Amino acid sequence: MRAPLTTQGAQRLRAELEELKSVQRPAVINAIAEARAHGDLKENAEYHAAREQQGFIEGRIKQLEAELSHAQVIDVSTLNAGSKIVFGANVTLADMDTDEERRYQIVGDLEADIKQGLIAISSPVARALIGKHEGDSVTIEAPGGTREYEIVAVNYG
């Protein structure tokens, strides 16, 4: 099965790939050449650090290329699921104990970033929300215990 990815997530990953290829890769190649010019490579910490950095960059480039080539990019703005929660939904939840509201978007595993409110489709929170509707209550098993939320709003785009 192809991994789902929102259009915005695919754009962010492509931008990261471009940055790695056009900025970071050439910079590390220059750093390696500069360190080589300093002589003996066995005891050259700058050379070894640059080579290690090059390995990370090349690994991330390969990973991003593979993931992007196998991803199914979904334009969330074209989804018409109404108040039903599906992939790509922006969901506002209200904690039933504290009335604190949180907003999440359900995205592909590759683009998840909890600090930005992007939760992976495979996460327990997203799995609990999929298929529910605005106004429903949902119980979510979190590491800190069981929480009750009301789904305040669902929108796309």
GIUR-V482796 format. One record per pair of residues at least 24 apart in sequence whose C-alpha atoms are under 10 Angstrom apart, sorted by the first residue. I is the first residue (numbers start at 0). J is the second residue. D is the distance in Angstrom with one decimal. If there is no record, write none. Layout:
I | J | D
I | J | D
This chain:
0 | 69 | 8.9
0 | 70 | 9.1
0 | 71 | 9.1
1 | 66 | 9.3
1 | 68 | 9.5
1 | 69 | 5.8
1 | 70 | 5.3
1 | 71 | 5.7
1 | 72 | 9.3
2 | 66 | 8.1
2 | 67 | 9.1
2 | 69 | 6.9
2 | 70 | 4.8
2 | 71 | 5.8
2 | 72 | 8.4
2 | 107 | 6.8
2 | 108 | 7.7
2 | 109 | 8.2
2 | 120 | 9.9
3 | 69 | 9.2
3 | 70 | 5.8
3 | 71 | 4.8
3 | 72 | 6.0
3 | 73 | 6.8
3 | 86 | 8.3
3 | 87 | 9.4
3 | 106 | 7.6
3 | 107 | 5.1
3 | 108 | 7.9
3 | 109 | 8.6
3 | 110 | 9.7
3 | 120 | 8.6
4 | 66 | 9.8
4 | 67 | 8.8
4 | 70 | 6.3
4 | 71 | 5.9
4 | 72 | 4.8
4 | 73 | 6.0
4 | 74 | 8.7
4 | 75 | 9.6
4 | 86 | 9.1
4 | 87 | 8.6
4 | 105 | 10.0
4 | 106 | 6.5
4 | 107 | 4.8
4 | 108 | 7.9
4 | 109 | 7.3
4 | 110 | 7.3
4 | 111 | 9.8
4 | 119 | 10.0
4 | 120 | 9.8
5 | 70 | 9.6
5 | 71 | 8.4
5 | 72 | 5.6
5 | 73 | 5.0
5 | 74 | 6.0
5 | 75 | 6.5
5 | 76 | 9.7
5 | 86 | 8.7
5 | 87 | 6.7
5 | 105 | 9.3
5 | 106 | 6.4
5 | 107 | 6.9
5 | 109 | 9.9
5 | 110 | 8.3
6 | 71 | 9.5
6 | 72 | 5.8
6 | 73 | 5.9
6 | 74 | 5.3
6 | 75 | 7.3
6 | 76 | 9.3
6 | 87 | 9.7
7 | 72 | 9.2
7 | 73 | 9.3
7 | 74 | 8.4
7 | 75 | 9.2
7 | 106 | 9.8
7 | 110 | 9.0
8 | 72 | 8.6
8 | 73 | 9.7
8 | 106 | 8.0
8 | 107 | 8.0
8 | 109 | 8.0
8 | 110 | 5.5
8 | 111 | 8.6
8 | 117 | 9.8
9 | 66 | 9.7
9 | 67 | 7.2
9 | 70 | 8.6
9 | 71 | 9.4
9 | 72 | 6.9
9 | 73 | 9.2
9 | 107 | 9.7
9 | 109 | 9.0
9 | 110 | 8.0
10 | 67 | 9.9
10 | 72 | 9.9
11 | 110 | 8.3
12 | 63 | 7.0
12 | 64 | 9.2
12 | 66 | 9.3
12 | 67 | 7.8
12 | 109 | 8.6
12 | 110 | 7.8
13 | 63 | 7.9
13 | 64 | 8.6
13 | 67 | 7.9
15 | 59 | 9.5
15 | 60 | 8.9
15 | 63 | 8.5
16 | 56 | 9.7
16 | 59 | 8.2
16 | 60 | 6.1
16 | 61 | 9.3
16 | 62 | 9.6
16 | 63 | 6.6
16 | 64 | 7.7
16 | 67 | 9.8
17 | 60 | 9.0
18 | 60 | 9.8
19 | 56 | 6.7
19 | 57 | 8.4
19 | 59 | 8.3
19 | 60 | 6.9
20 | 56 | 8.5
20 | 57 | 8.8
20 | 60 | 7.5
23 | 52 | 9.5
23 | 53 | 8.7
23 | 56 | 7.5
23 | 57 | 9.9
24 | 52 | 9.3
24 | 53 | 7.0
24 | 54 | 10.0
24 | 56 | 6.8
24 | 57 | 7.8
24 | 60 | 9.5
25 | 53 | 9.7
26 | 53 | 9.4
27 | 51 | 9.6
27 | 52 | 7.1
27 | 53 | 6.1
27 | 54 | 9.9
27 | 56 | 8.8
28 | 52 | 9.8
28 | 53 | 7.6
63 | 109 | 9.2
66 | 109 | 7.9
67 | 109 | 9.3
70 | 107 | 9.1
70 | 109 | 9.3
71 | 107 | 9.5
72 | 107 | 9.4
73 | 106 | 9.8
73 | 107 | 9.8
74 | 155 | 9.8
74 | 156 | 8.7
75 | 106 | 9.8
75 | 154 | 9.8
75 | 155 | 6.2
75 | 156 | 5.9
76 | 154 | 9.5
76 | 155 | 5.9
76 | 156 | 4.7
77 | 155 | 8.4
77 | 156 | 8.3
78 | 154 | 9.9
78 | 155 | 7.2
78 | 156 | 8.7
79 | 154 | 9.5
79 | 155 | 8.0
80 | 130 | 9.9
80 | 132 | 9.8
80 | 153 | 9.5
80 | 154 | 8.8
80 | 155 | 8.4
81 | 132 | 8.7
81 | 133 | 9.2
81 | 153 | 7.9
81 | 154 | 7.5
81 | 155 | 8.5
82 | 130 | 9.5
82 | 131 | 8.3
82 | 132 | 5.3
82 | 133 | 5.4
82 | 134 | 8.9
82 | 150 | 9.9
82 | 152 | 7.7
82 | 153 | 5.5
82 | 154 | 7.0
82 | 155 | 9.4
83 | 128 | 9.3
83 | 129 | 7.9
83 | 130 | 5.9
83 | 131 | 5.7
83 | 132 | 4.5
83 | 133 | 6.9
83 | 152 | 10.0
83 | 153 | 7.2
83 | 154 | 8.9
84 | 125 | 9.2
84 | 128 | 6.5
84 | 129 | 5.1
84 | 130 | 5.2
84 | 131 | 5.6
84 | 132 | 6.1
84 | 133 | 8.1
84 | 150 | 9.7
84 | 152 | 9.8
84 | 153 | 6.8
84 | 154 | 8.5
84 | 155 | 9.4
85 | 120 | 9.2
85 | 125 | 9.1
85 | 126 | 9.8
85 | 128 | 8.2
85 | 129 | 5.4
85 | 130 | 6.3
85 | 131 | 8.5
85 | 132 | 9.6
85 | 153 | 9.6
85 | 155 | 9.5
86 | 119 | 9.4
86 | 120 | 6.9
86 | 125 | 8.8
86 | 128 | 10.0
86 | 129 | 7.6
86 | 130 | 9.6
86 | 155 | 9.5
87 | 117 | 9.6
87 | 118 | 9.8
87 | 119 | 9.9
87 | 120 | 8.8
87 | 154 | 9.0
87 | 155 | 6.8
87 | 156 | 8.1
88 | 125 | 9.9
88 | 128 | 9.8
88 | 129 | 9.1
88 | 152 | 9.8
88 | 153 | 6.5
88 | 154 | 5.9
88 | 155 | 5.2
88 | 156 | 7.8
89 | 116 | 9.4
89 | 117 | 9.1
89 | 152 | 8.0
89 | 153 | 5.7
89 | 154 | 5.3
89 | 155 | 5.9
89 | 156 | 7.7
90 | 116 | 9.9
90 | 125 | 9.8
90 | 128 | 8.7
90 | 132 | 9.8
90 | 133 | 8.6
90 | 150 | 7.1
90 | 151 | 7.6
90 | 152 | 5.8
90 | 153 | 4.7
90 | 154 | 6.8
90 | 155 | 8.9
91 | 133 | 9.0
91 | 148 | 9.6
91 | 149 | 8.6
91 | 150 | 6.1
91 | 151 | 5.4
91 | 152 | 5.0
91 | 153 | 6.6
91 | 154 | 8.9
92 | 128 | 9.9
92 | 133 | 9.4
92 | 134 | 9.7
92 | 135 | 10.0
92 | 136 | 9.2
92 | 137 | 9.3
92 | 147 | 9.6
92 | 148 | 5.9
92 | 149 | 5.6
92 | 150 | 4.8
92 | 151 | 5.5
92 | 152 | 7.3
92 | 153 | 9.2
93 | 136 | 9.4
93 | 147 | 8.5
93 | 148 | 5.3
93 | 149 | 5.2
93 | 150 | 6.6
93 | 151 | 6.4
93 | 152 | 9.5
94 | 136 | 9.8
94 | 137 | 9.9
94 | 146 | 7.4
94 | 147 | 6.1
94 | 148 | 4.6
94 | 149 | 6.6
94 | 150 | 9.2
94 | 151 | 10.0
95 | 136 | 8.9
95 | 137 | 9.8
95 | 146 | 8.0
95 | 147 | 5.6
95 | 148 | 5.3
95 | 149 | 6.5
96 | 146 | 8.3
96 | 147 | 7.4
96 | 148 | 8.3
97 | 147 | 10.0
97 | 148 | 9.8
98 | 148 | 8.9
98 | 149 | 9.3
99 | 148 | 9.6
100 | 148 | 9.1
100 | 149 | 9.4
100 | 150 | 9.6
100 | 151 | 8.5
101 | 148 | 9.7
101 | 150 | 9.9
101 | 151 | 9.6
102 | 150 | 10.0
102 | 151 | 9.6
102 | 152 | 9.0
102 | 153 | 9.7
103 | 153 | 9.8
104 | 153 | 9.6
104 | 154 | 9.4
104 | 155 | 9.0
104 | 156 | 9.8
105 | 129 | 8.9
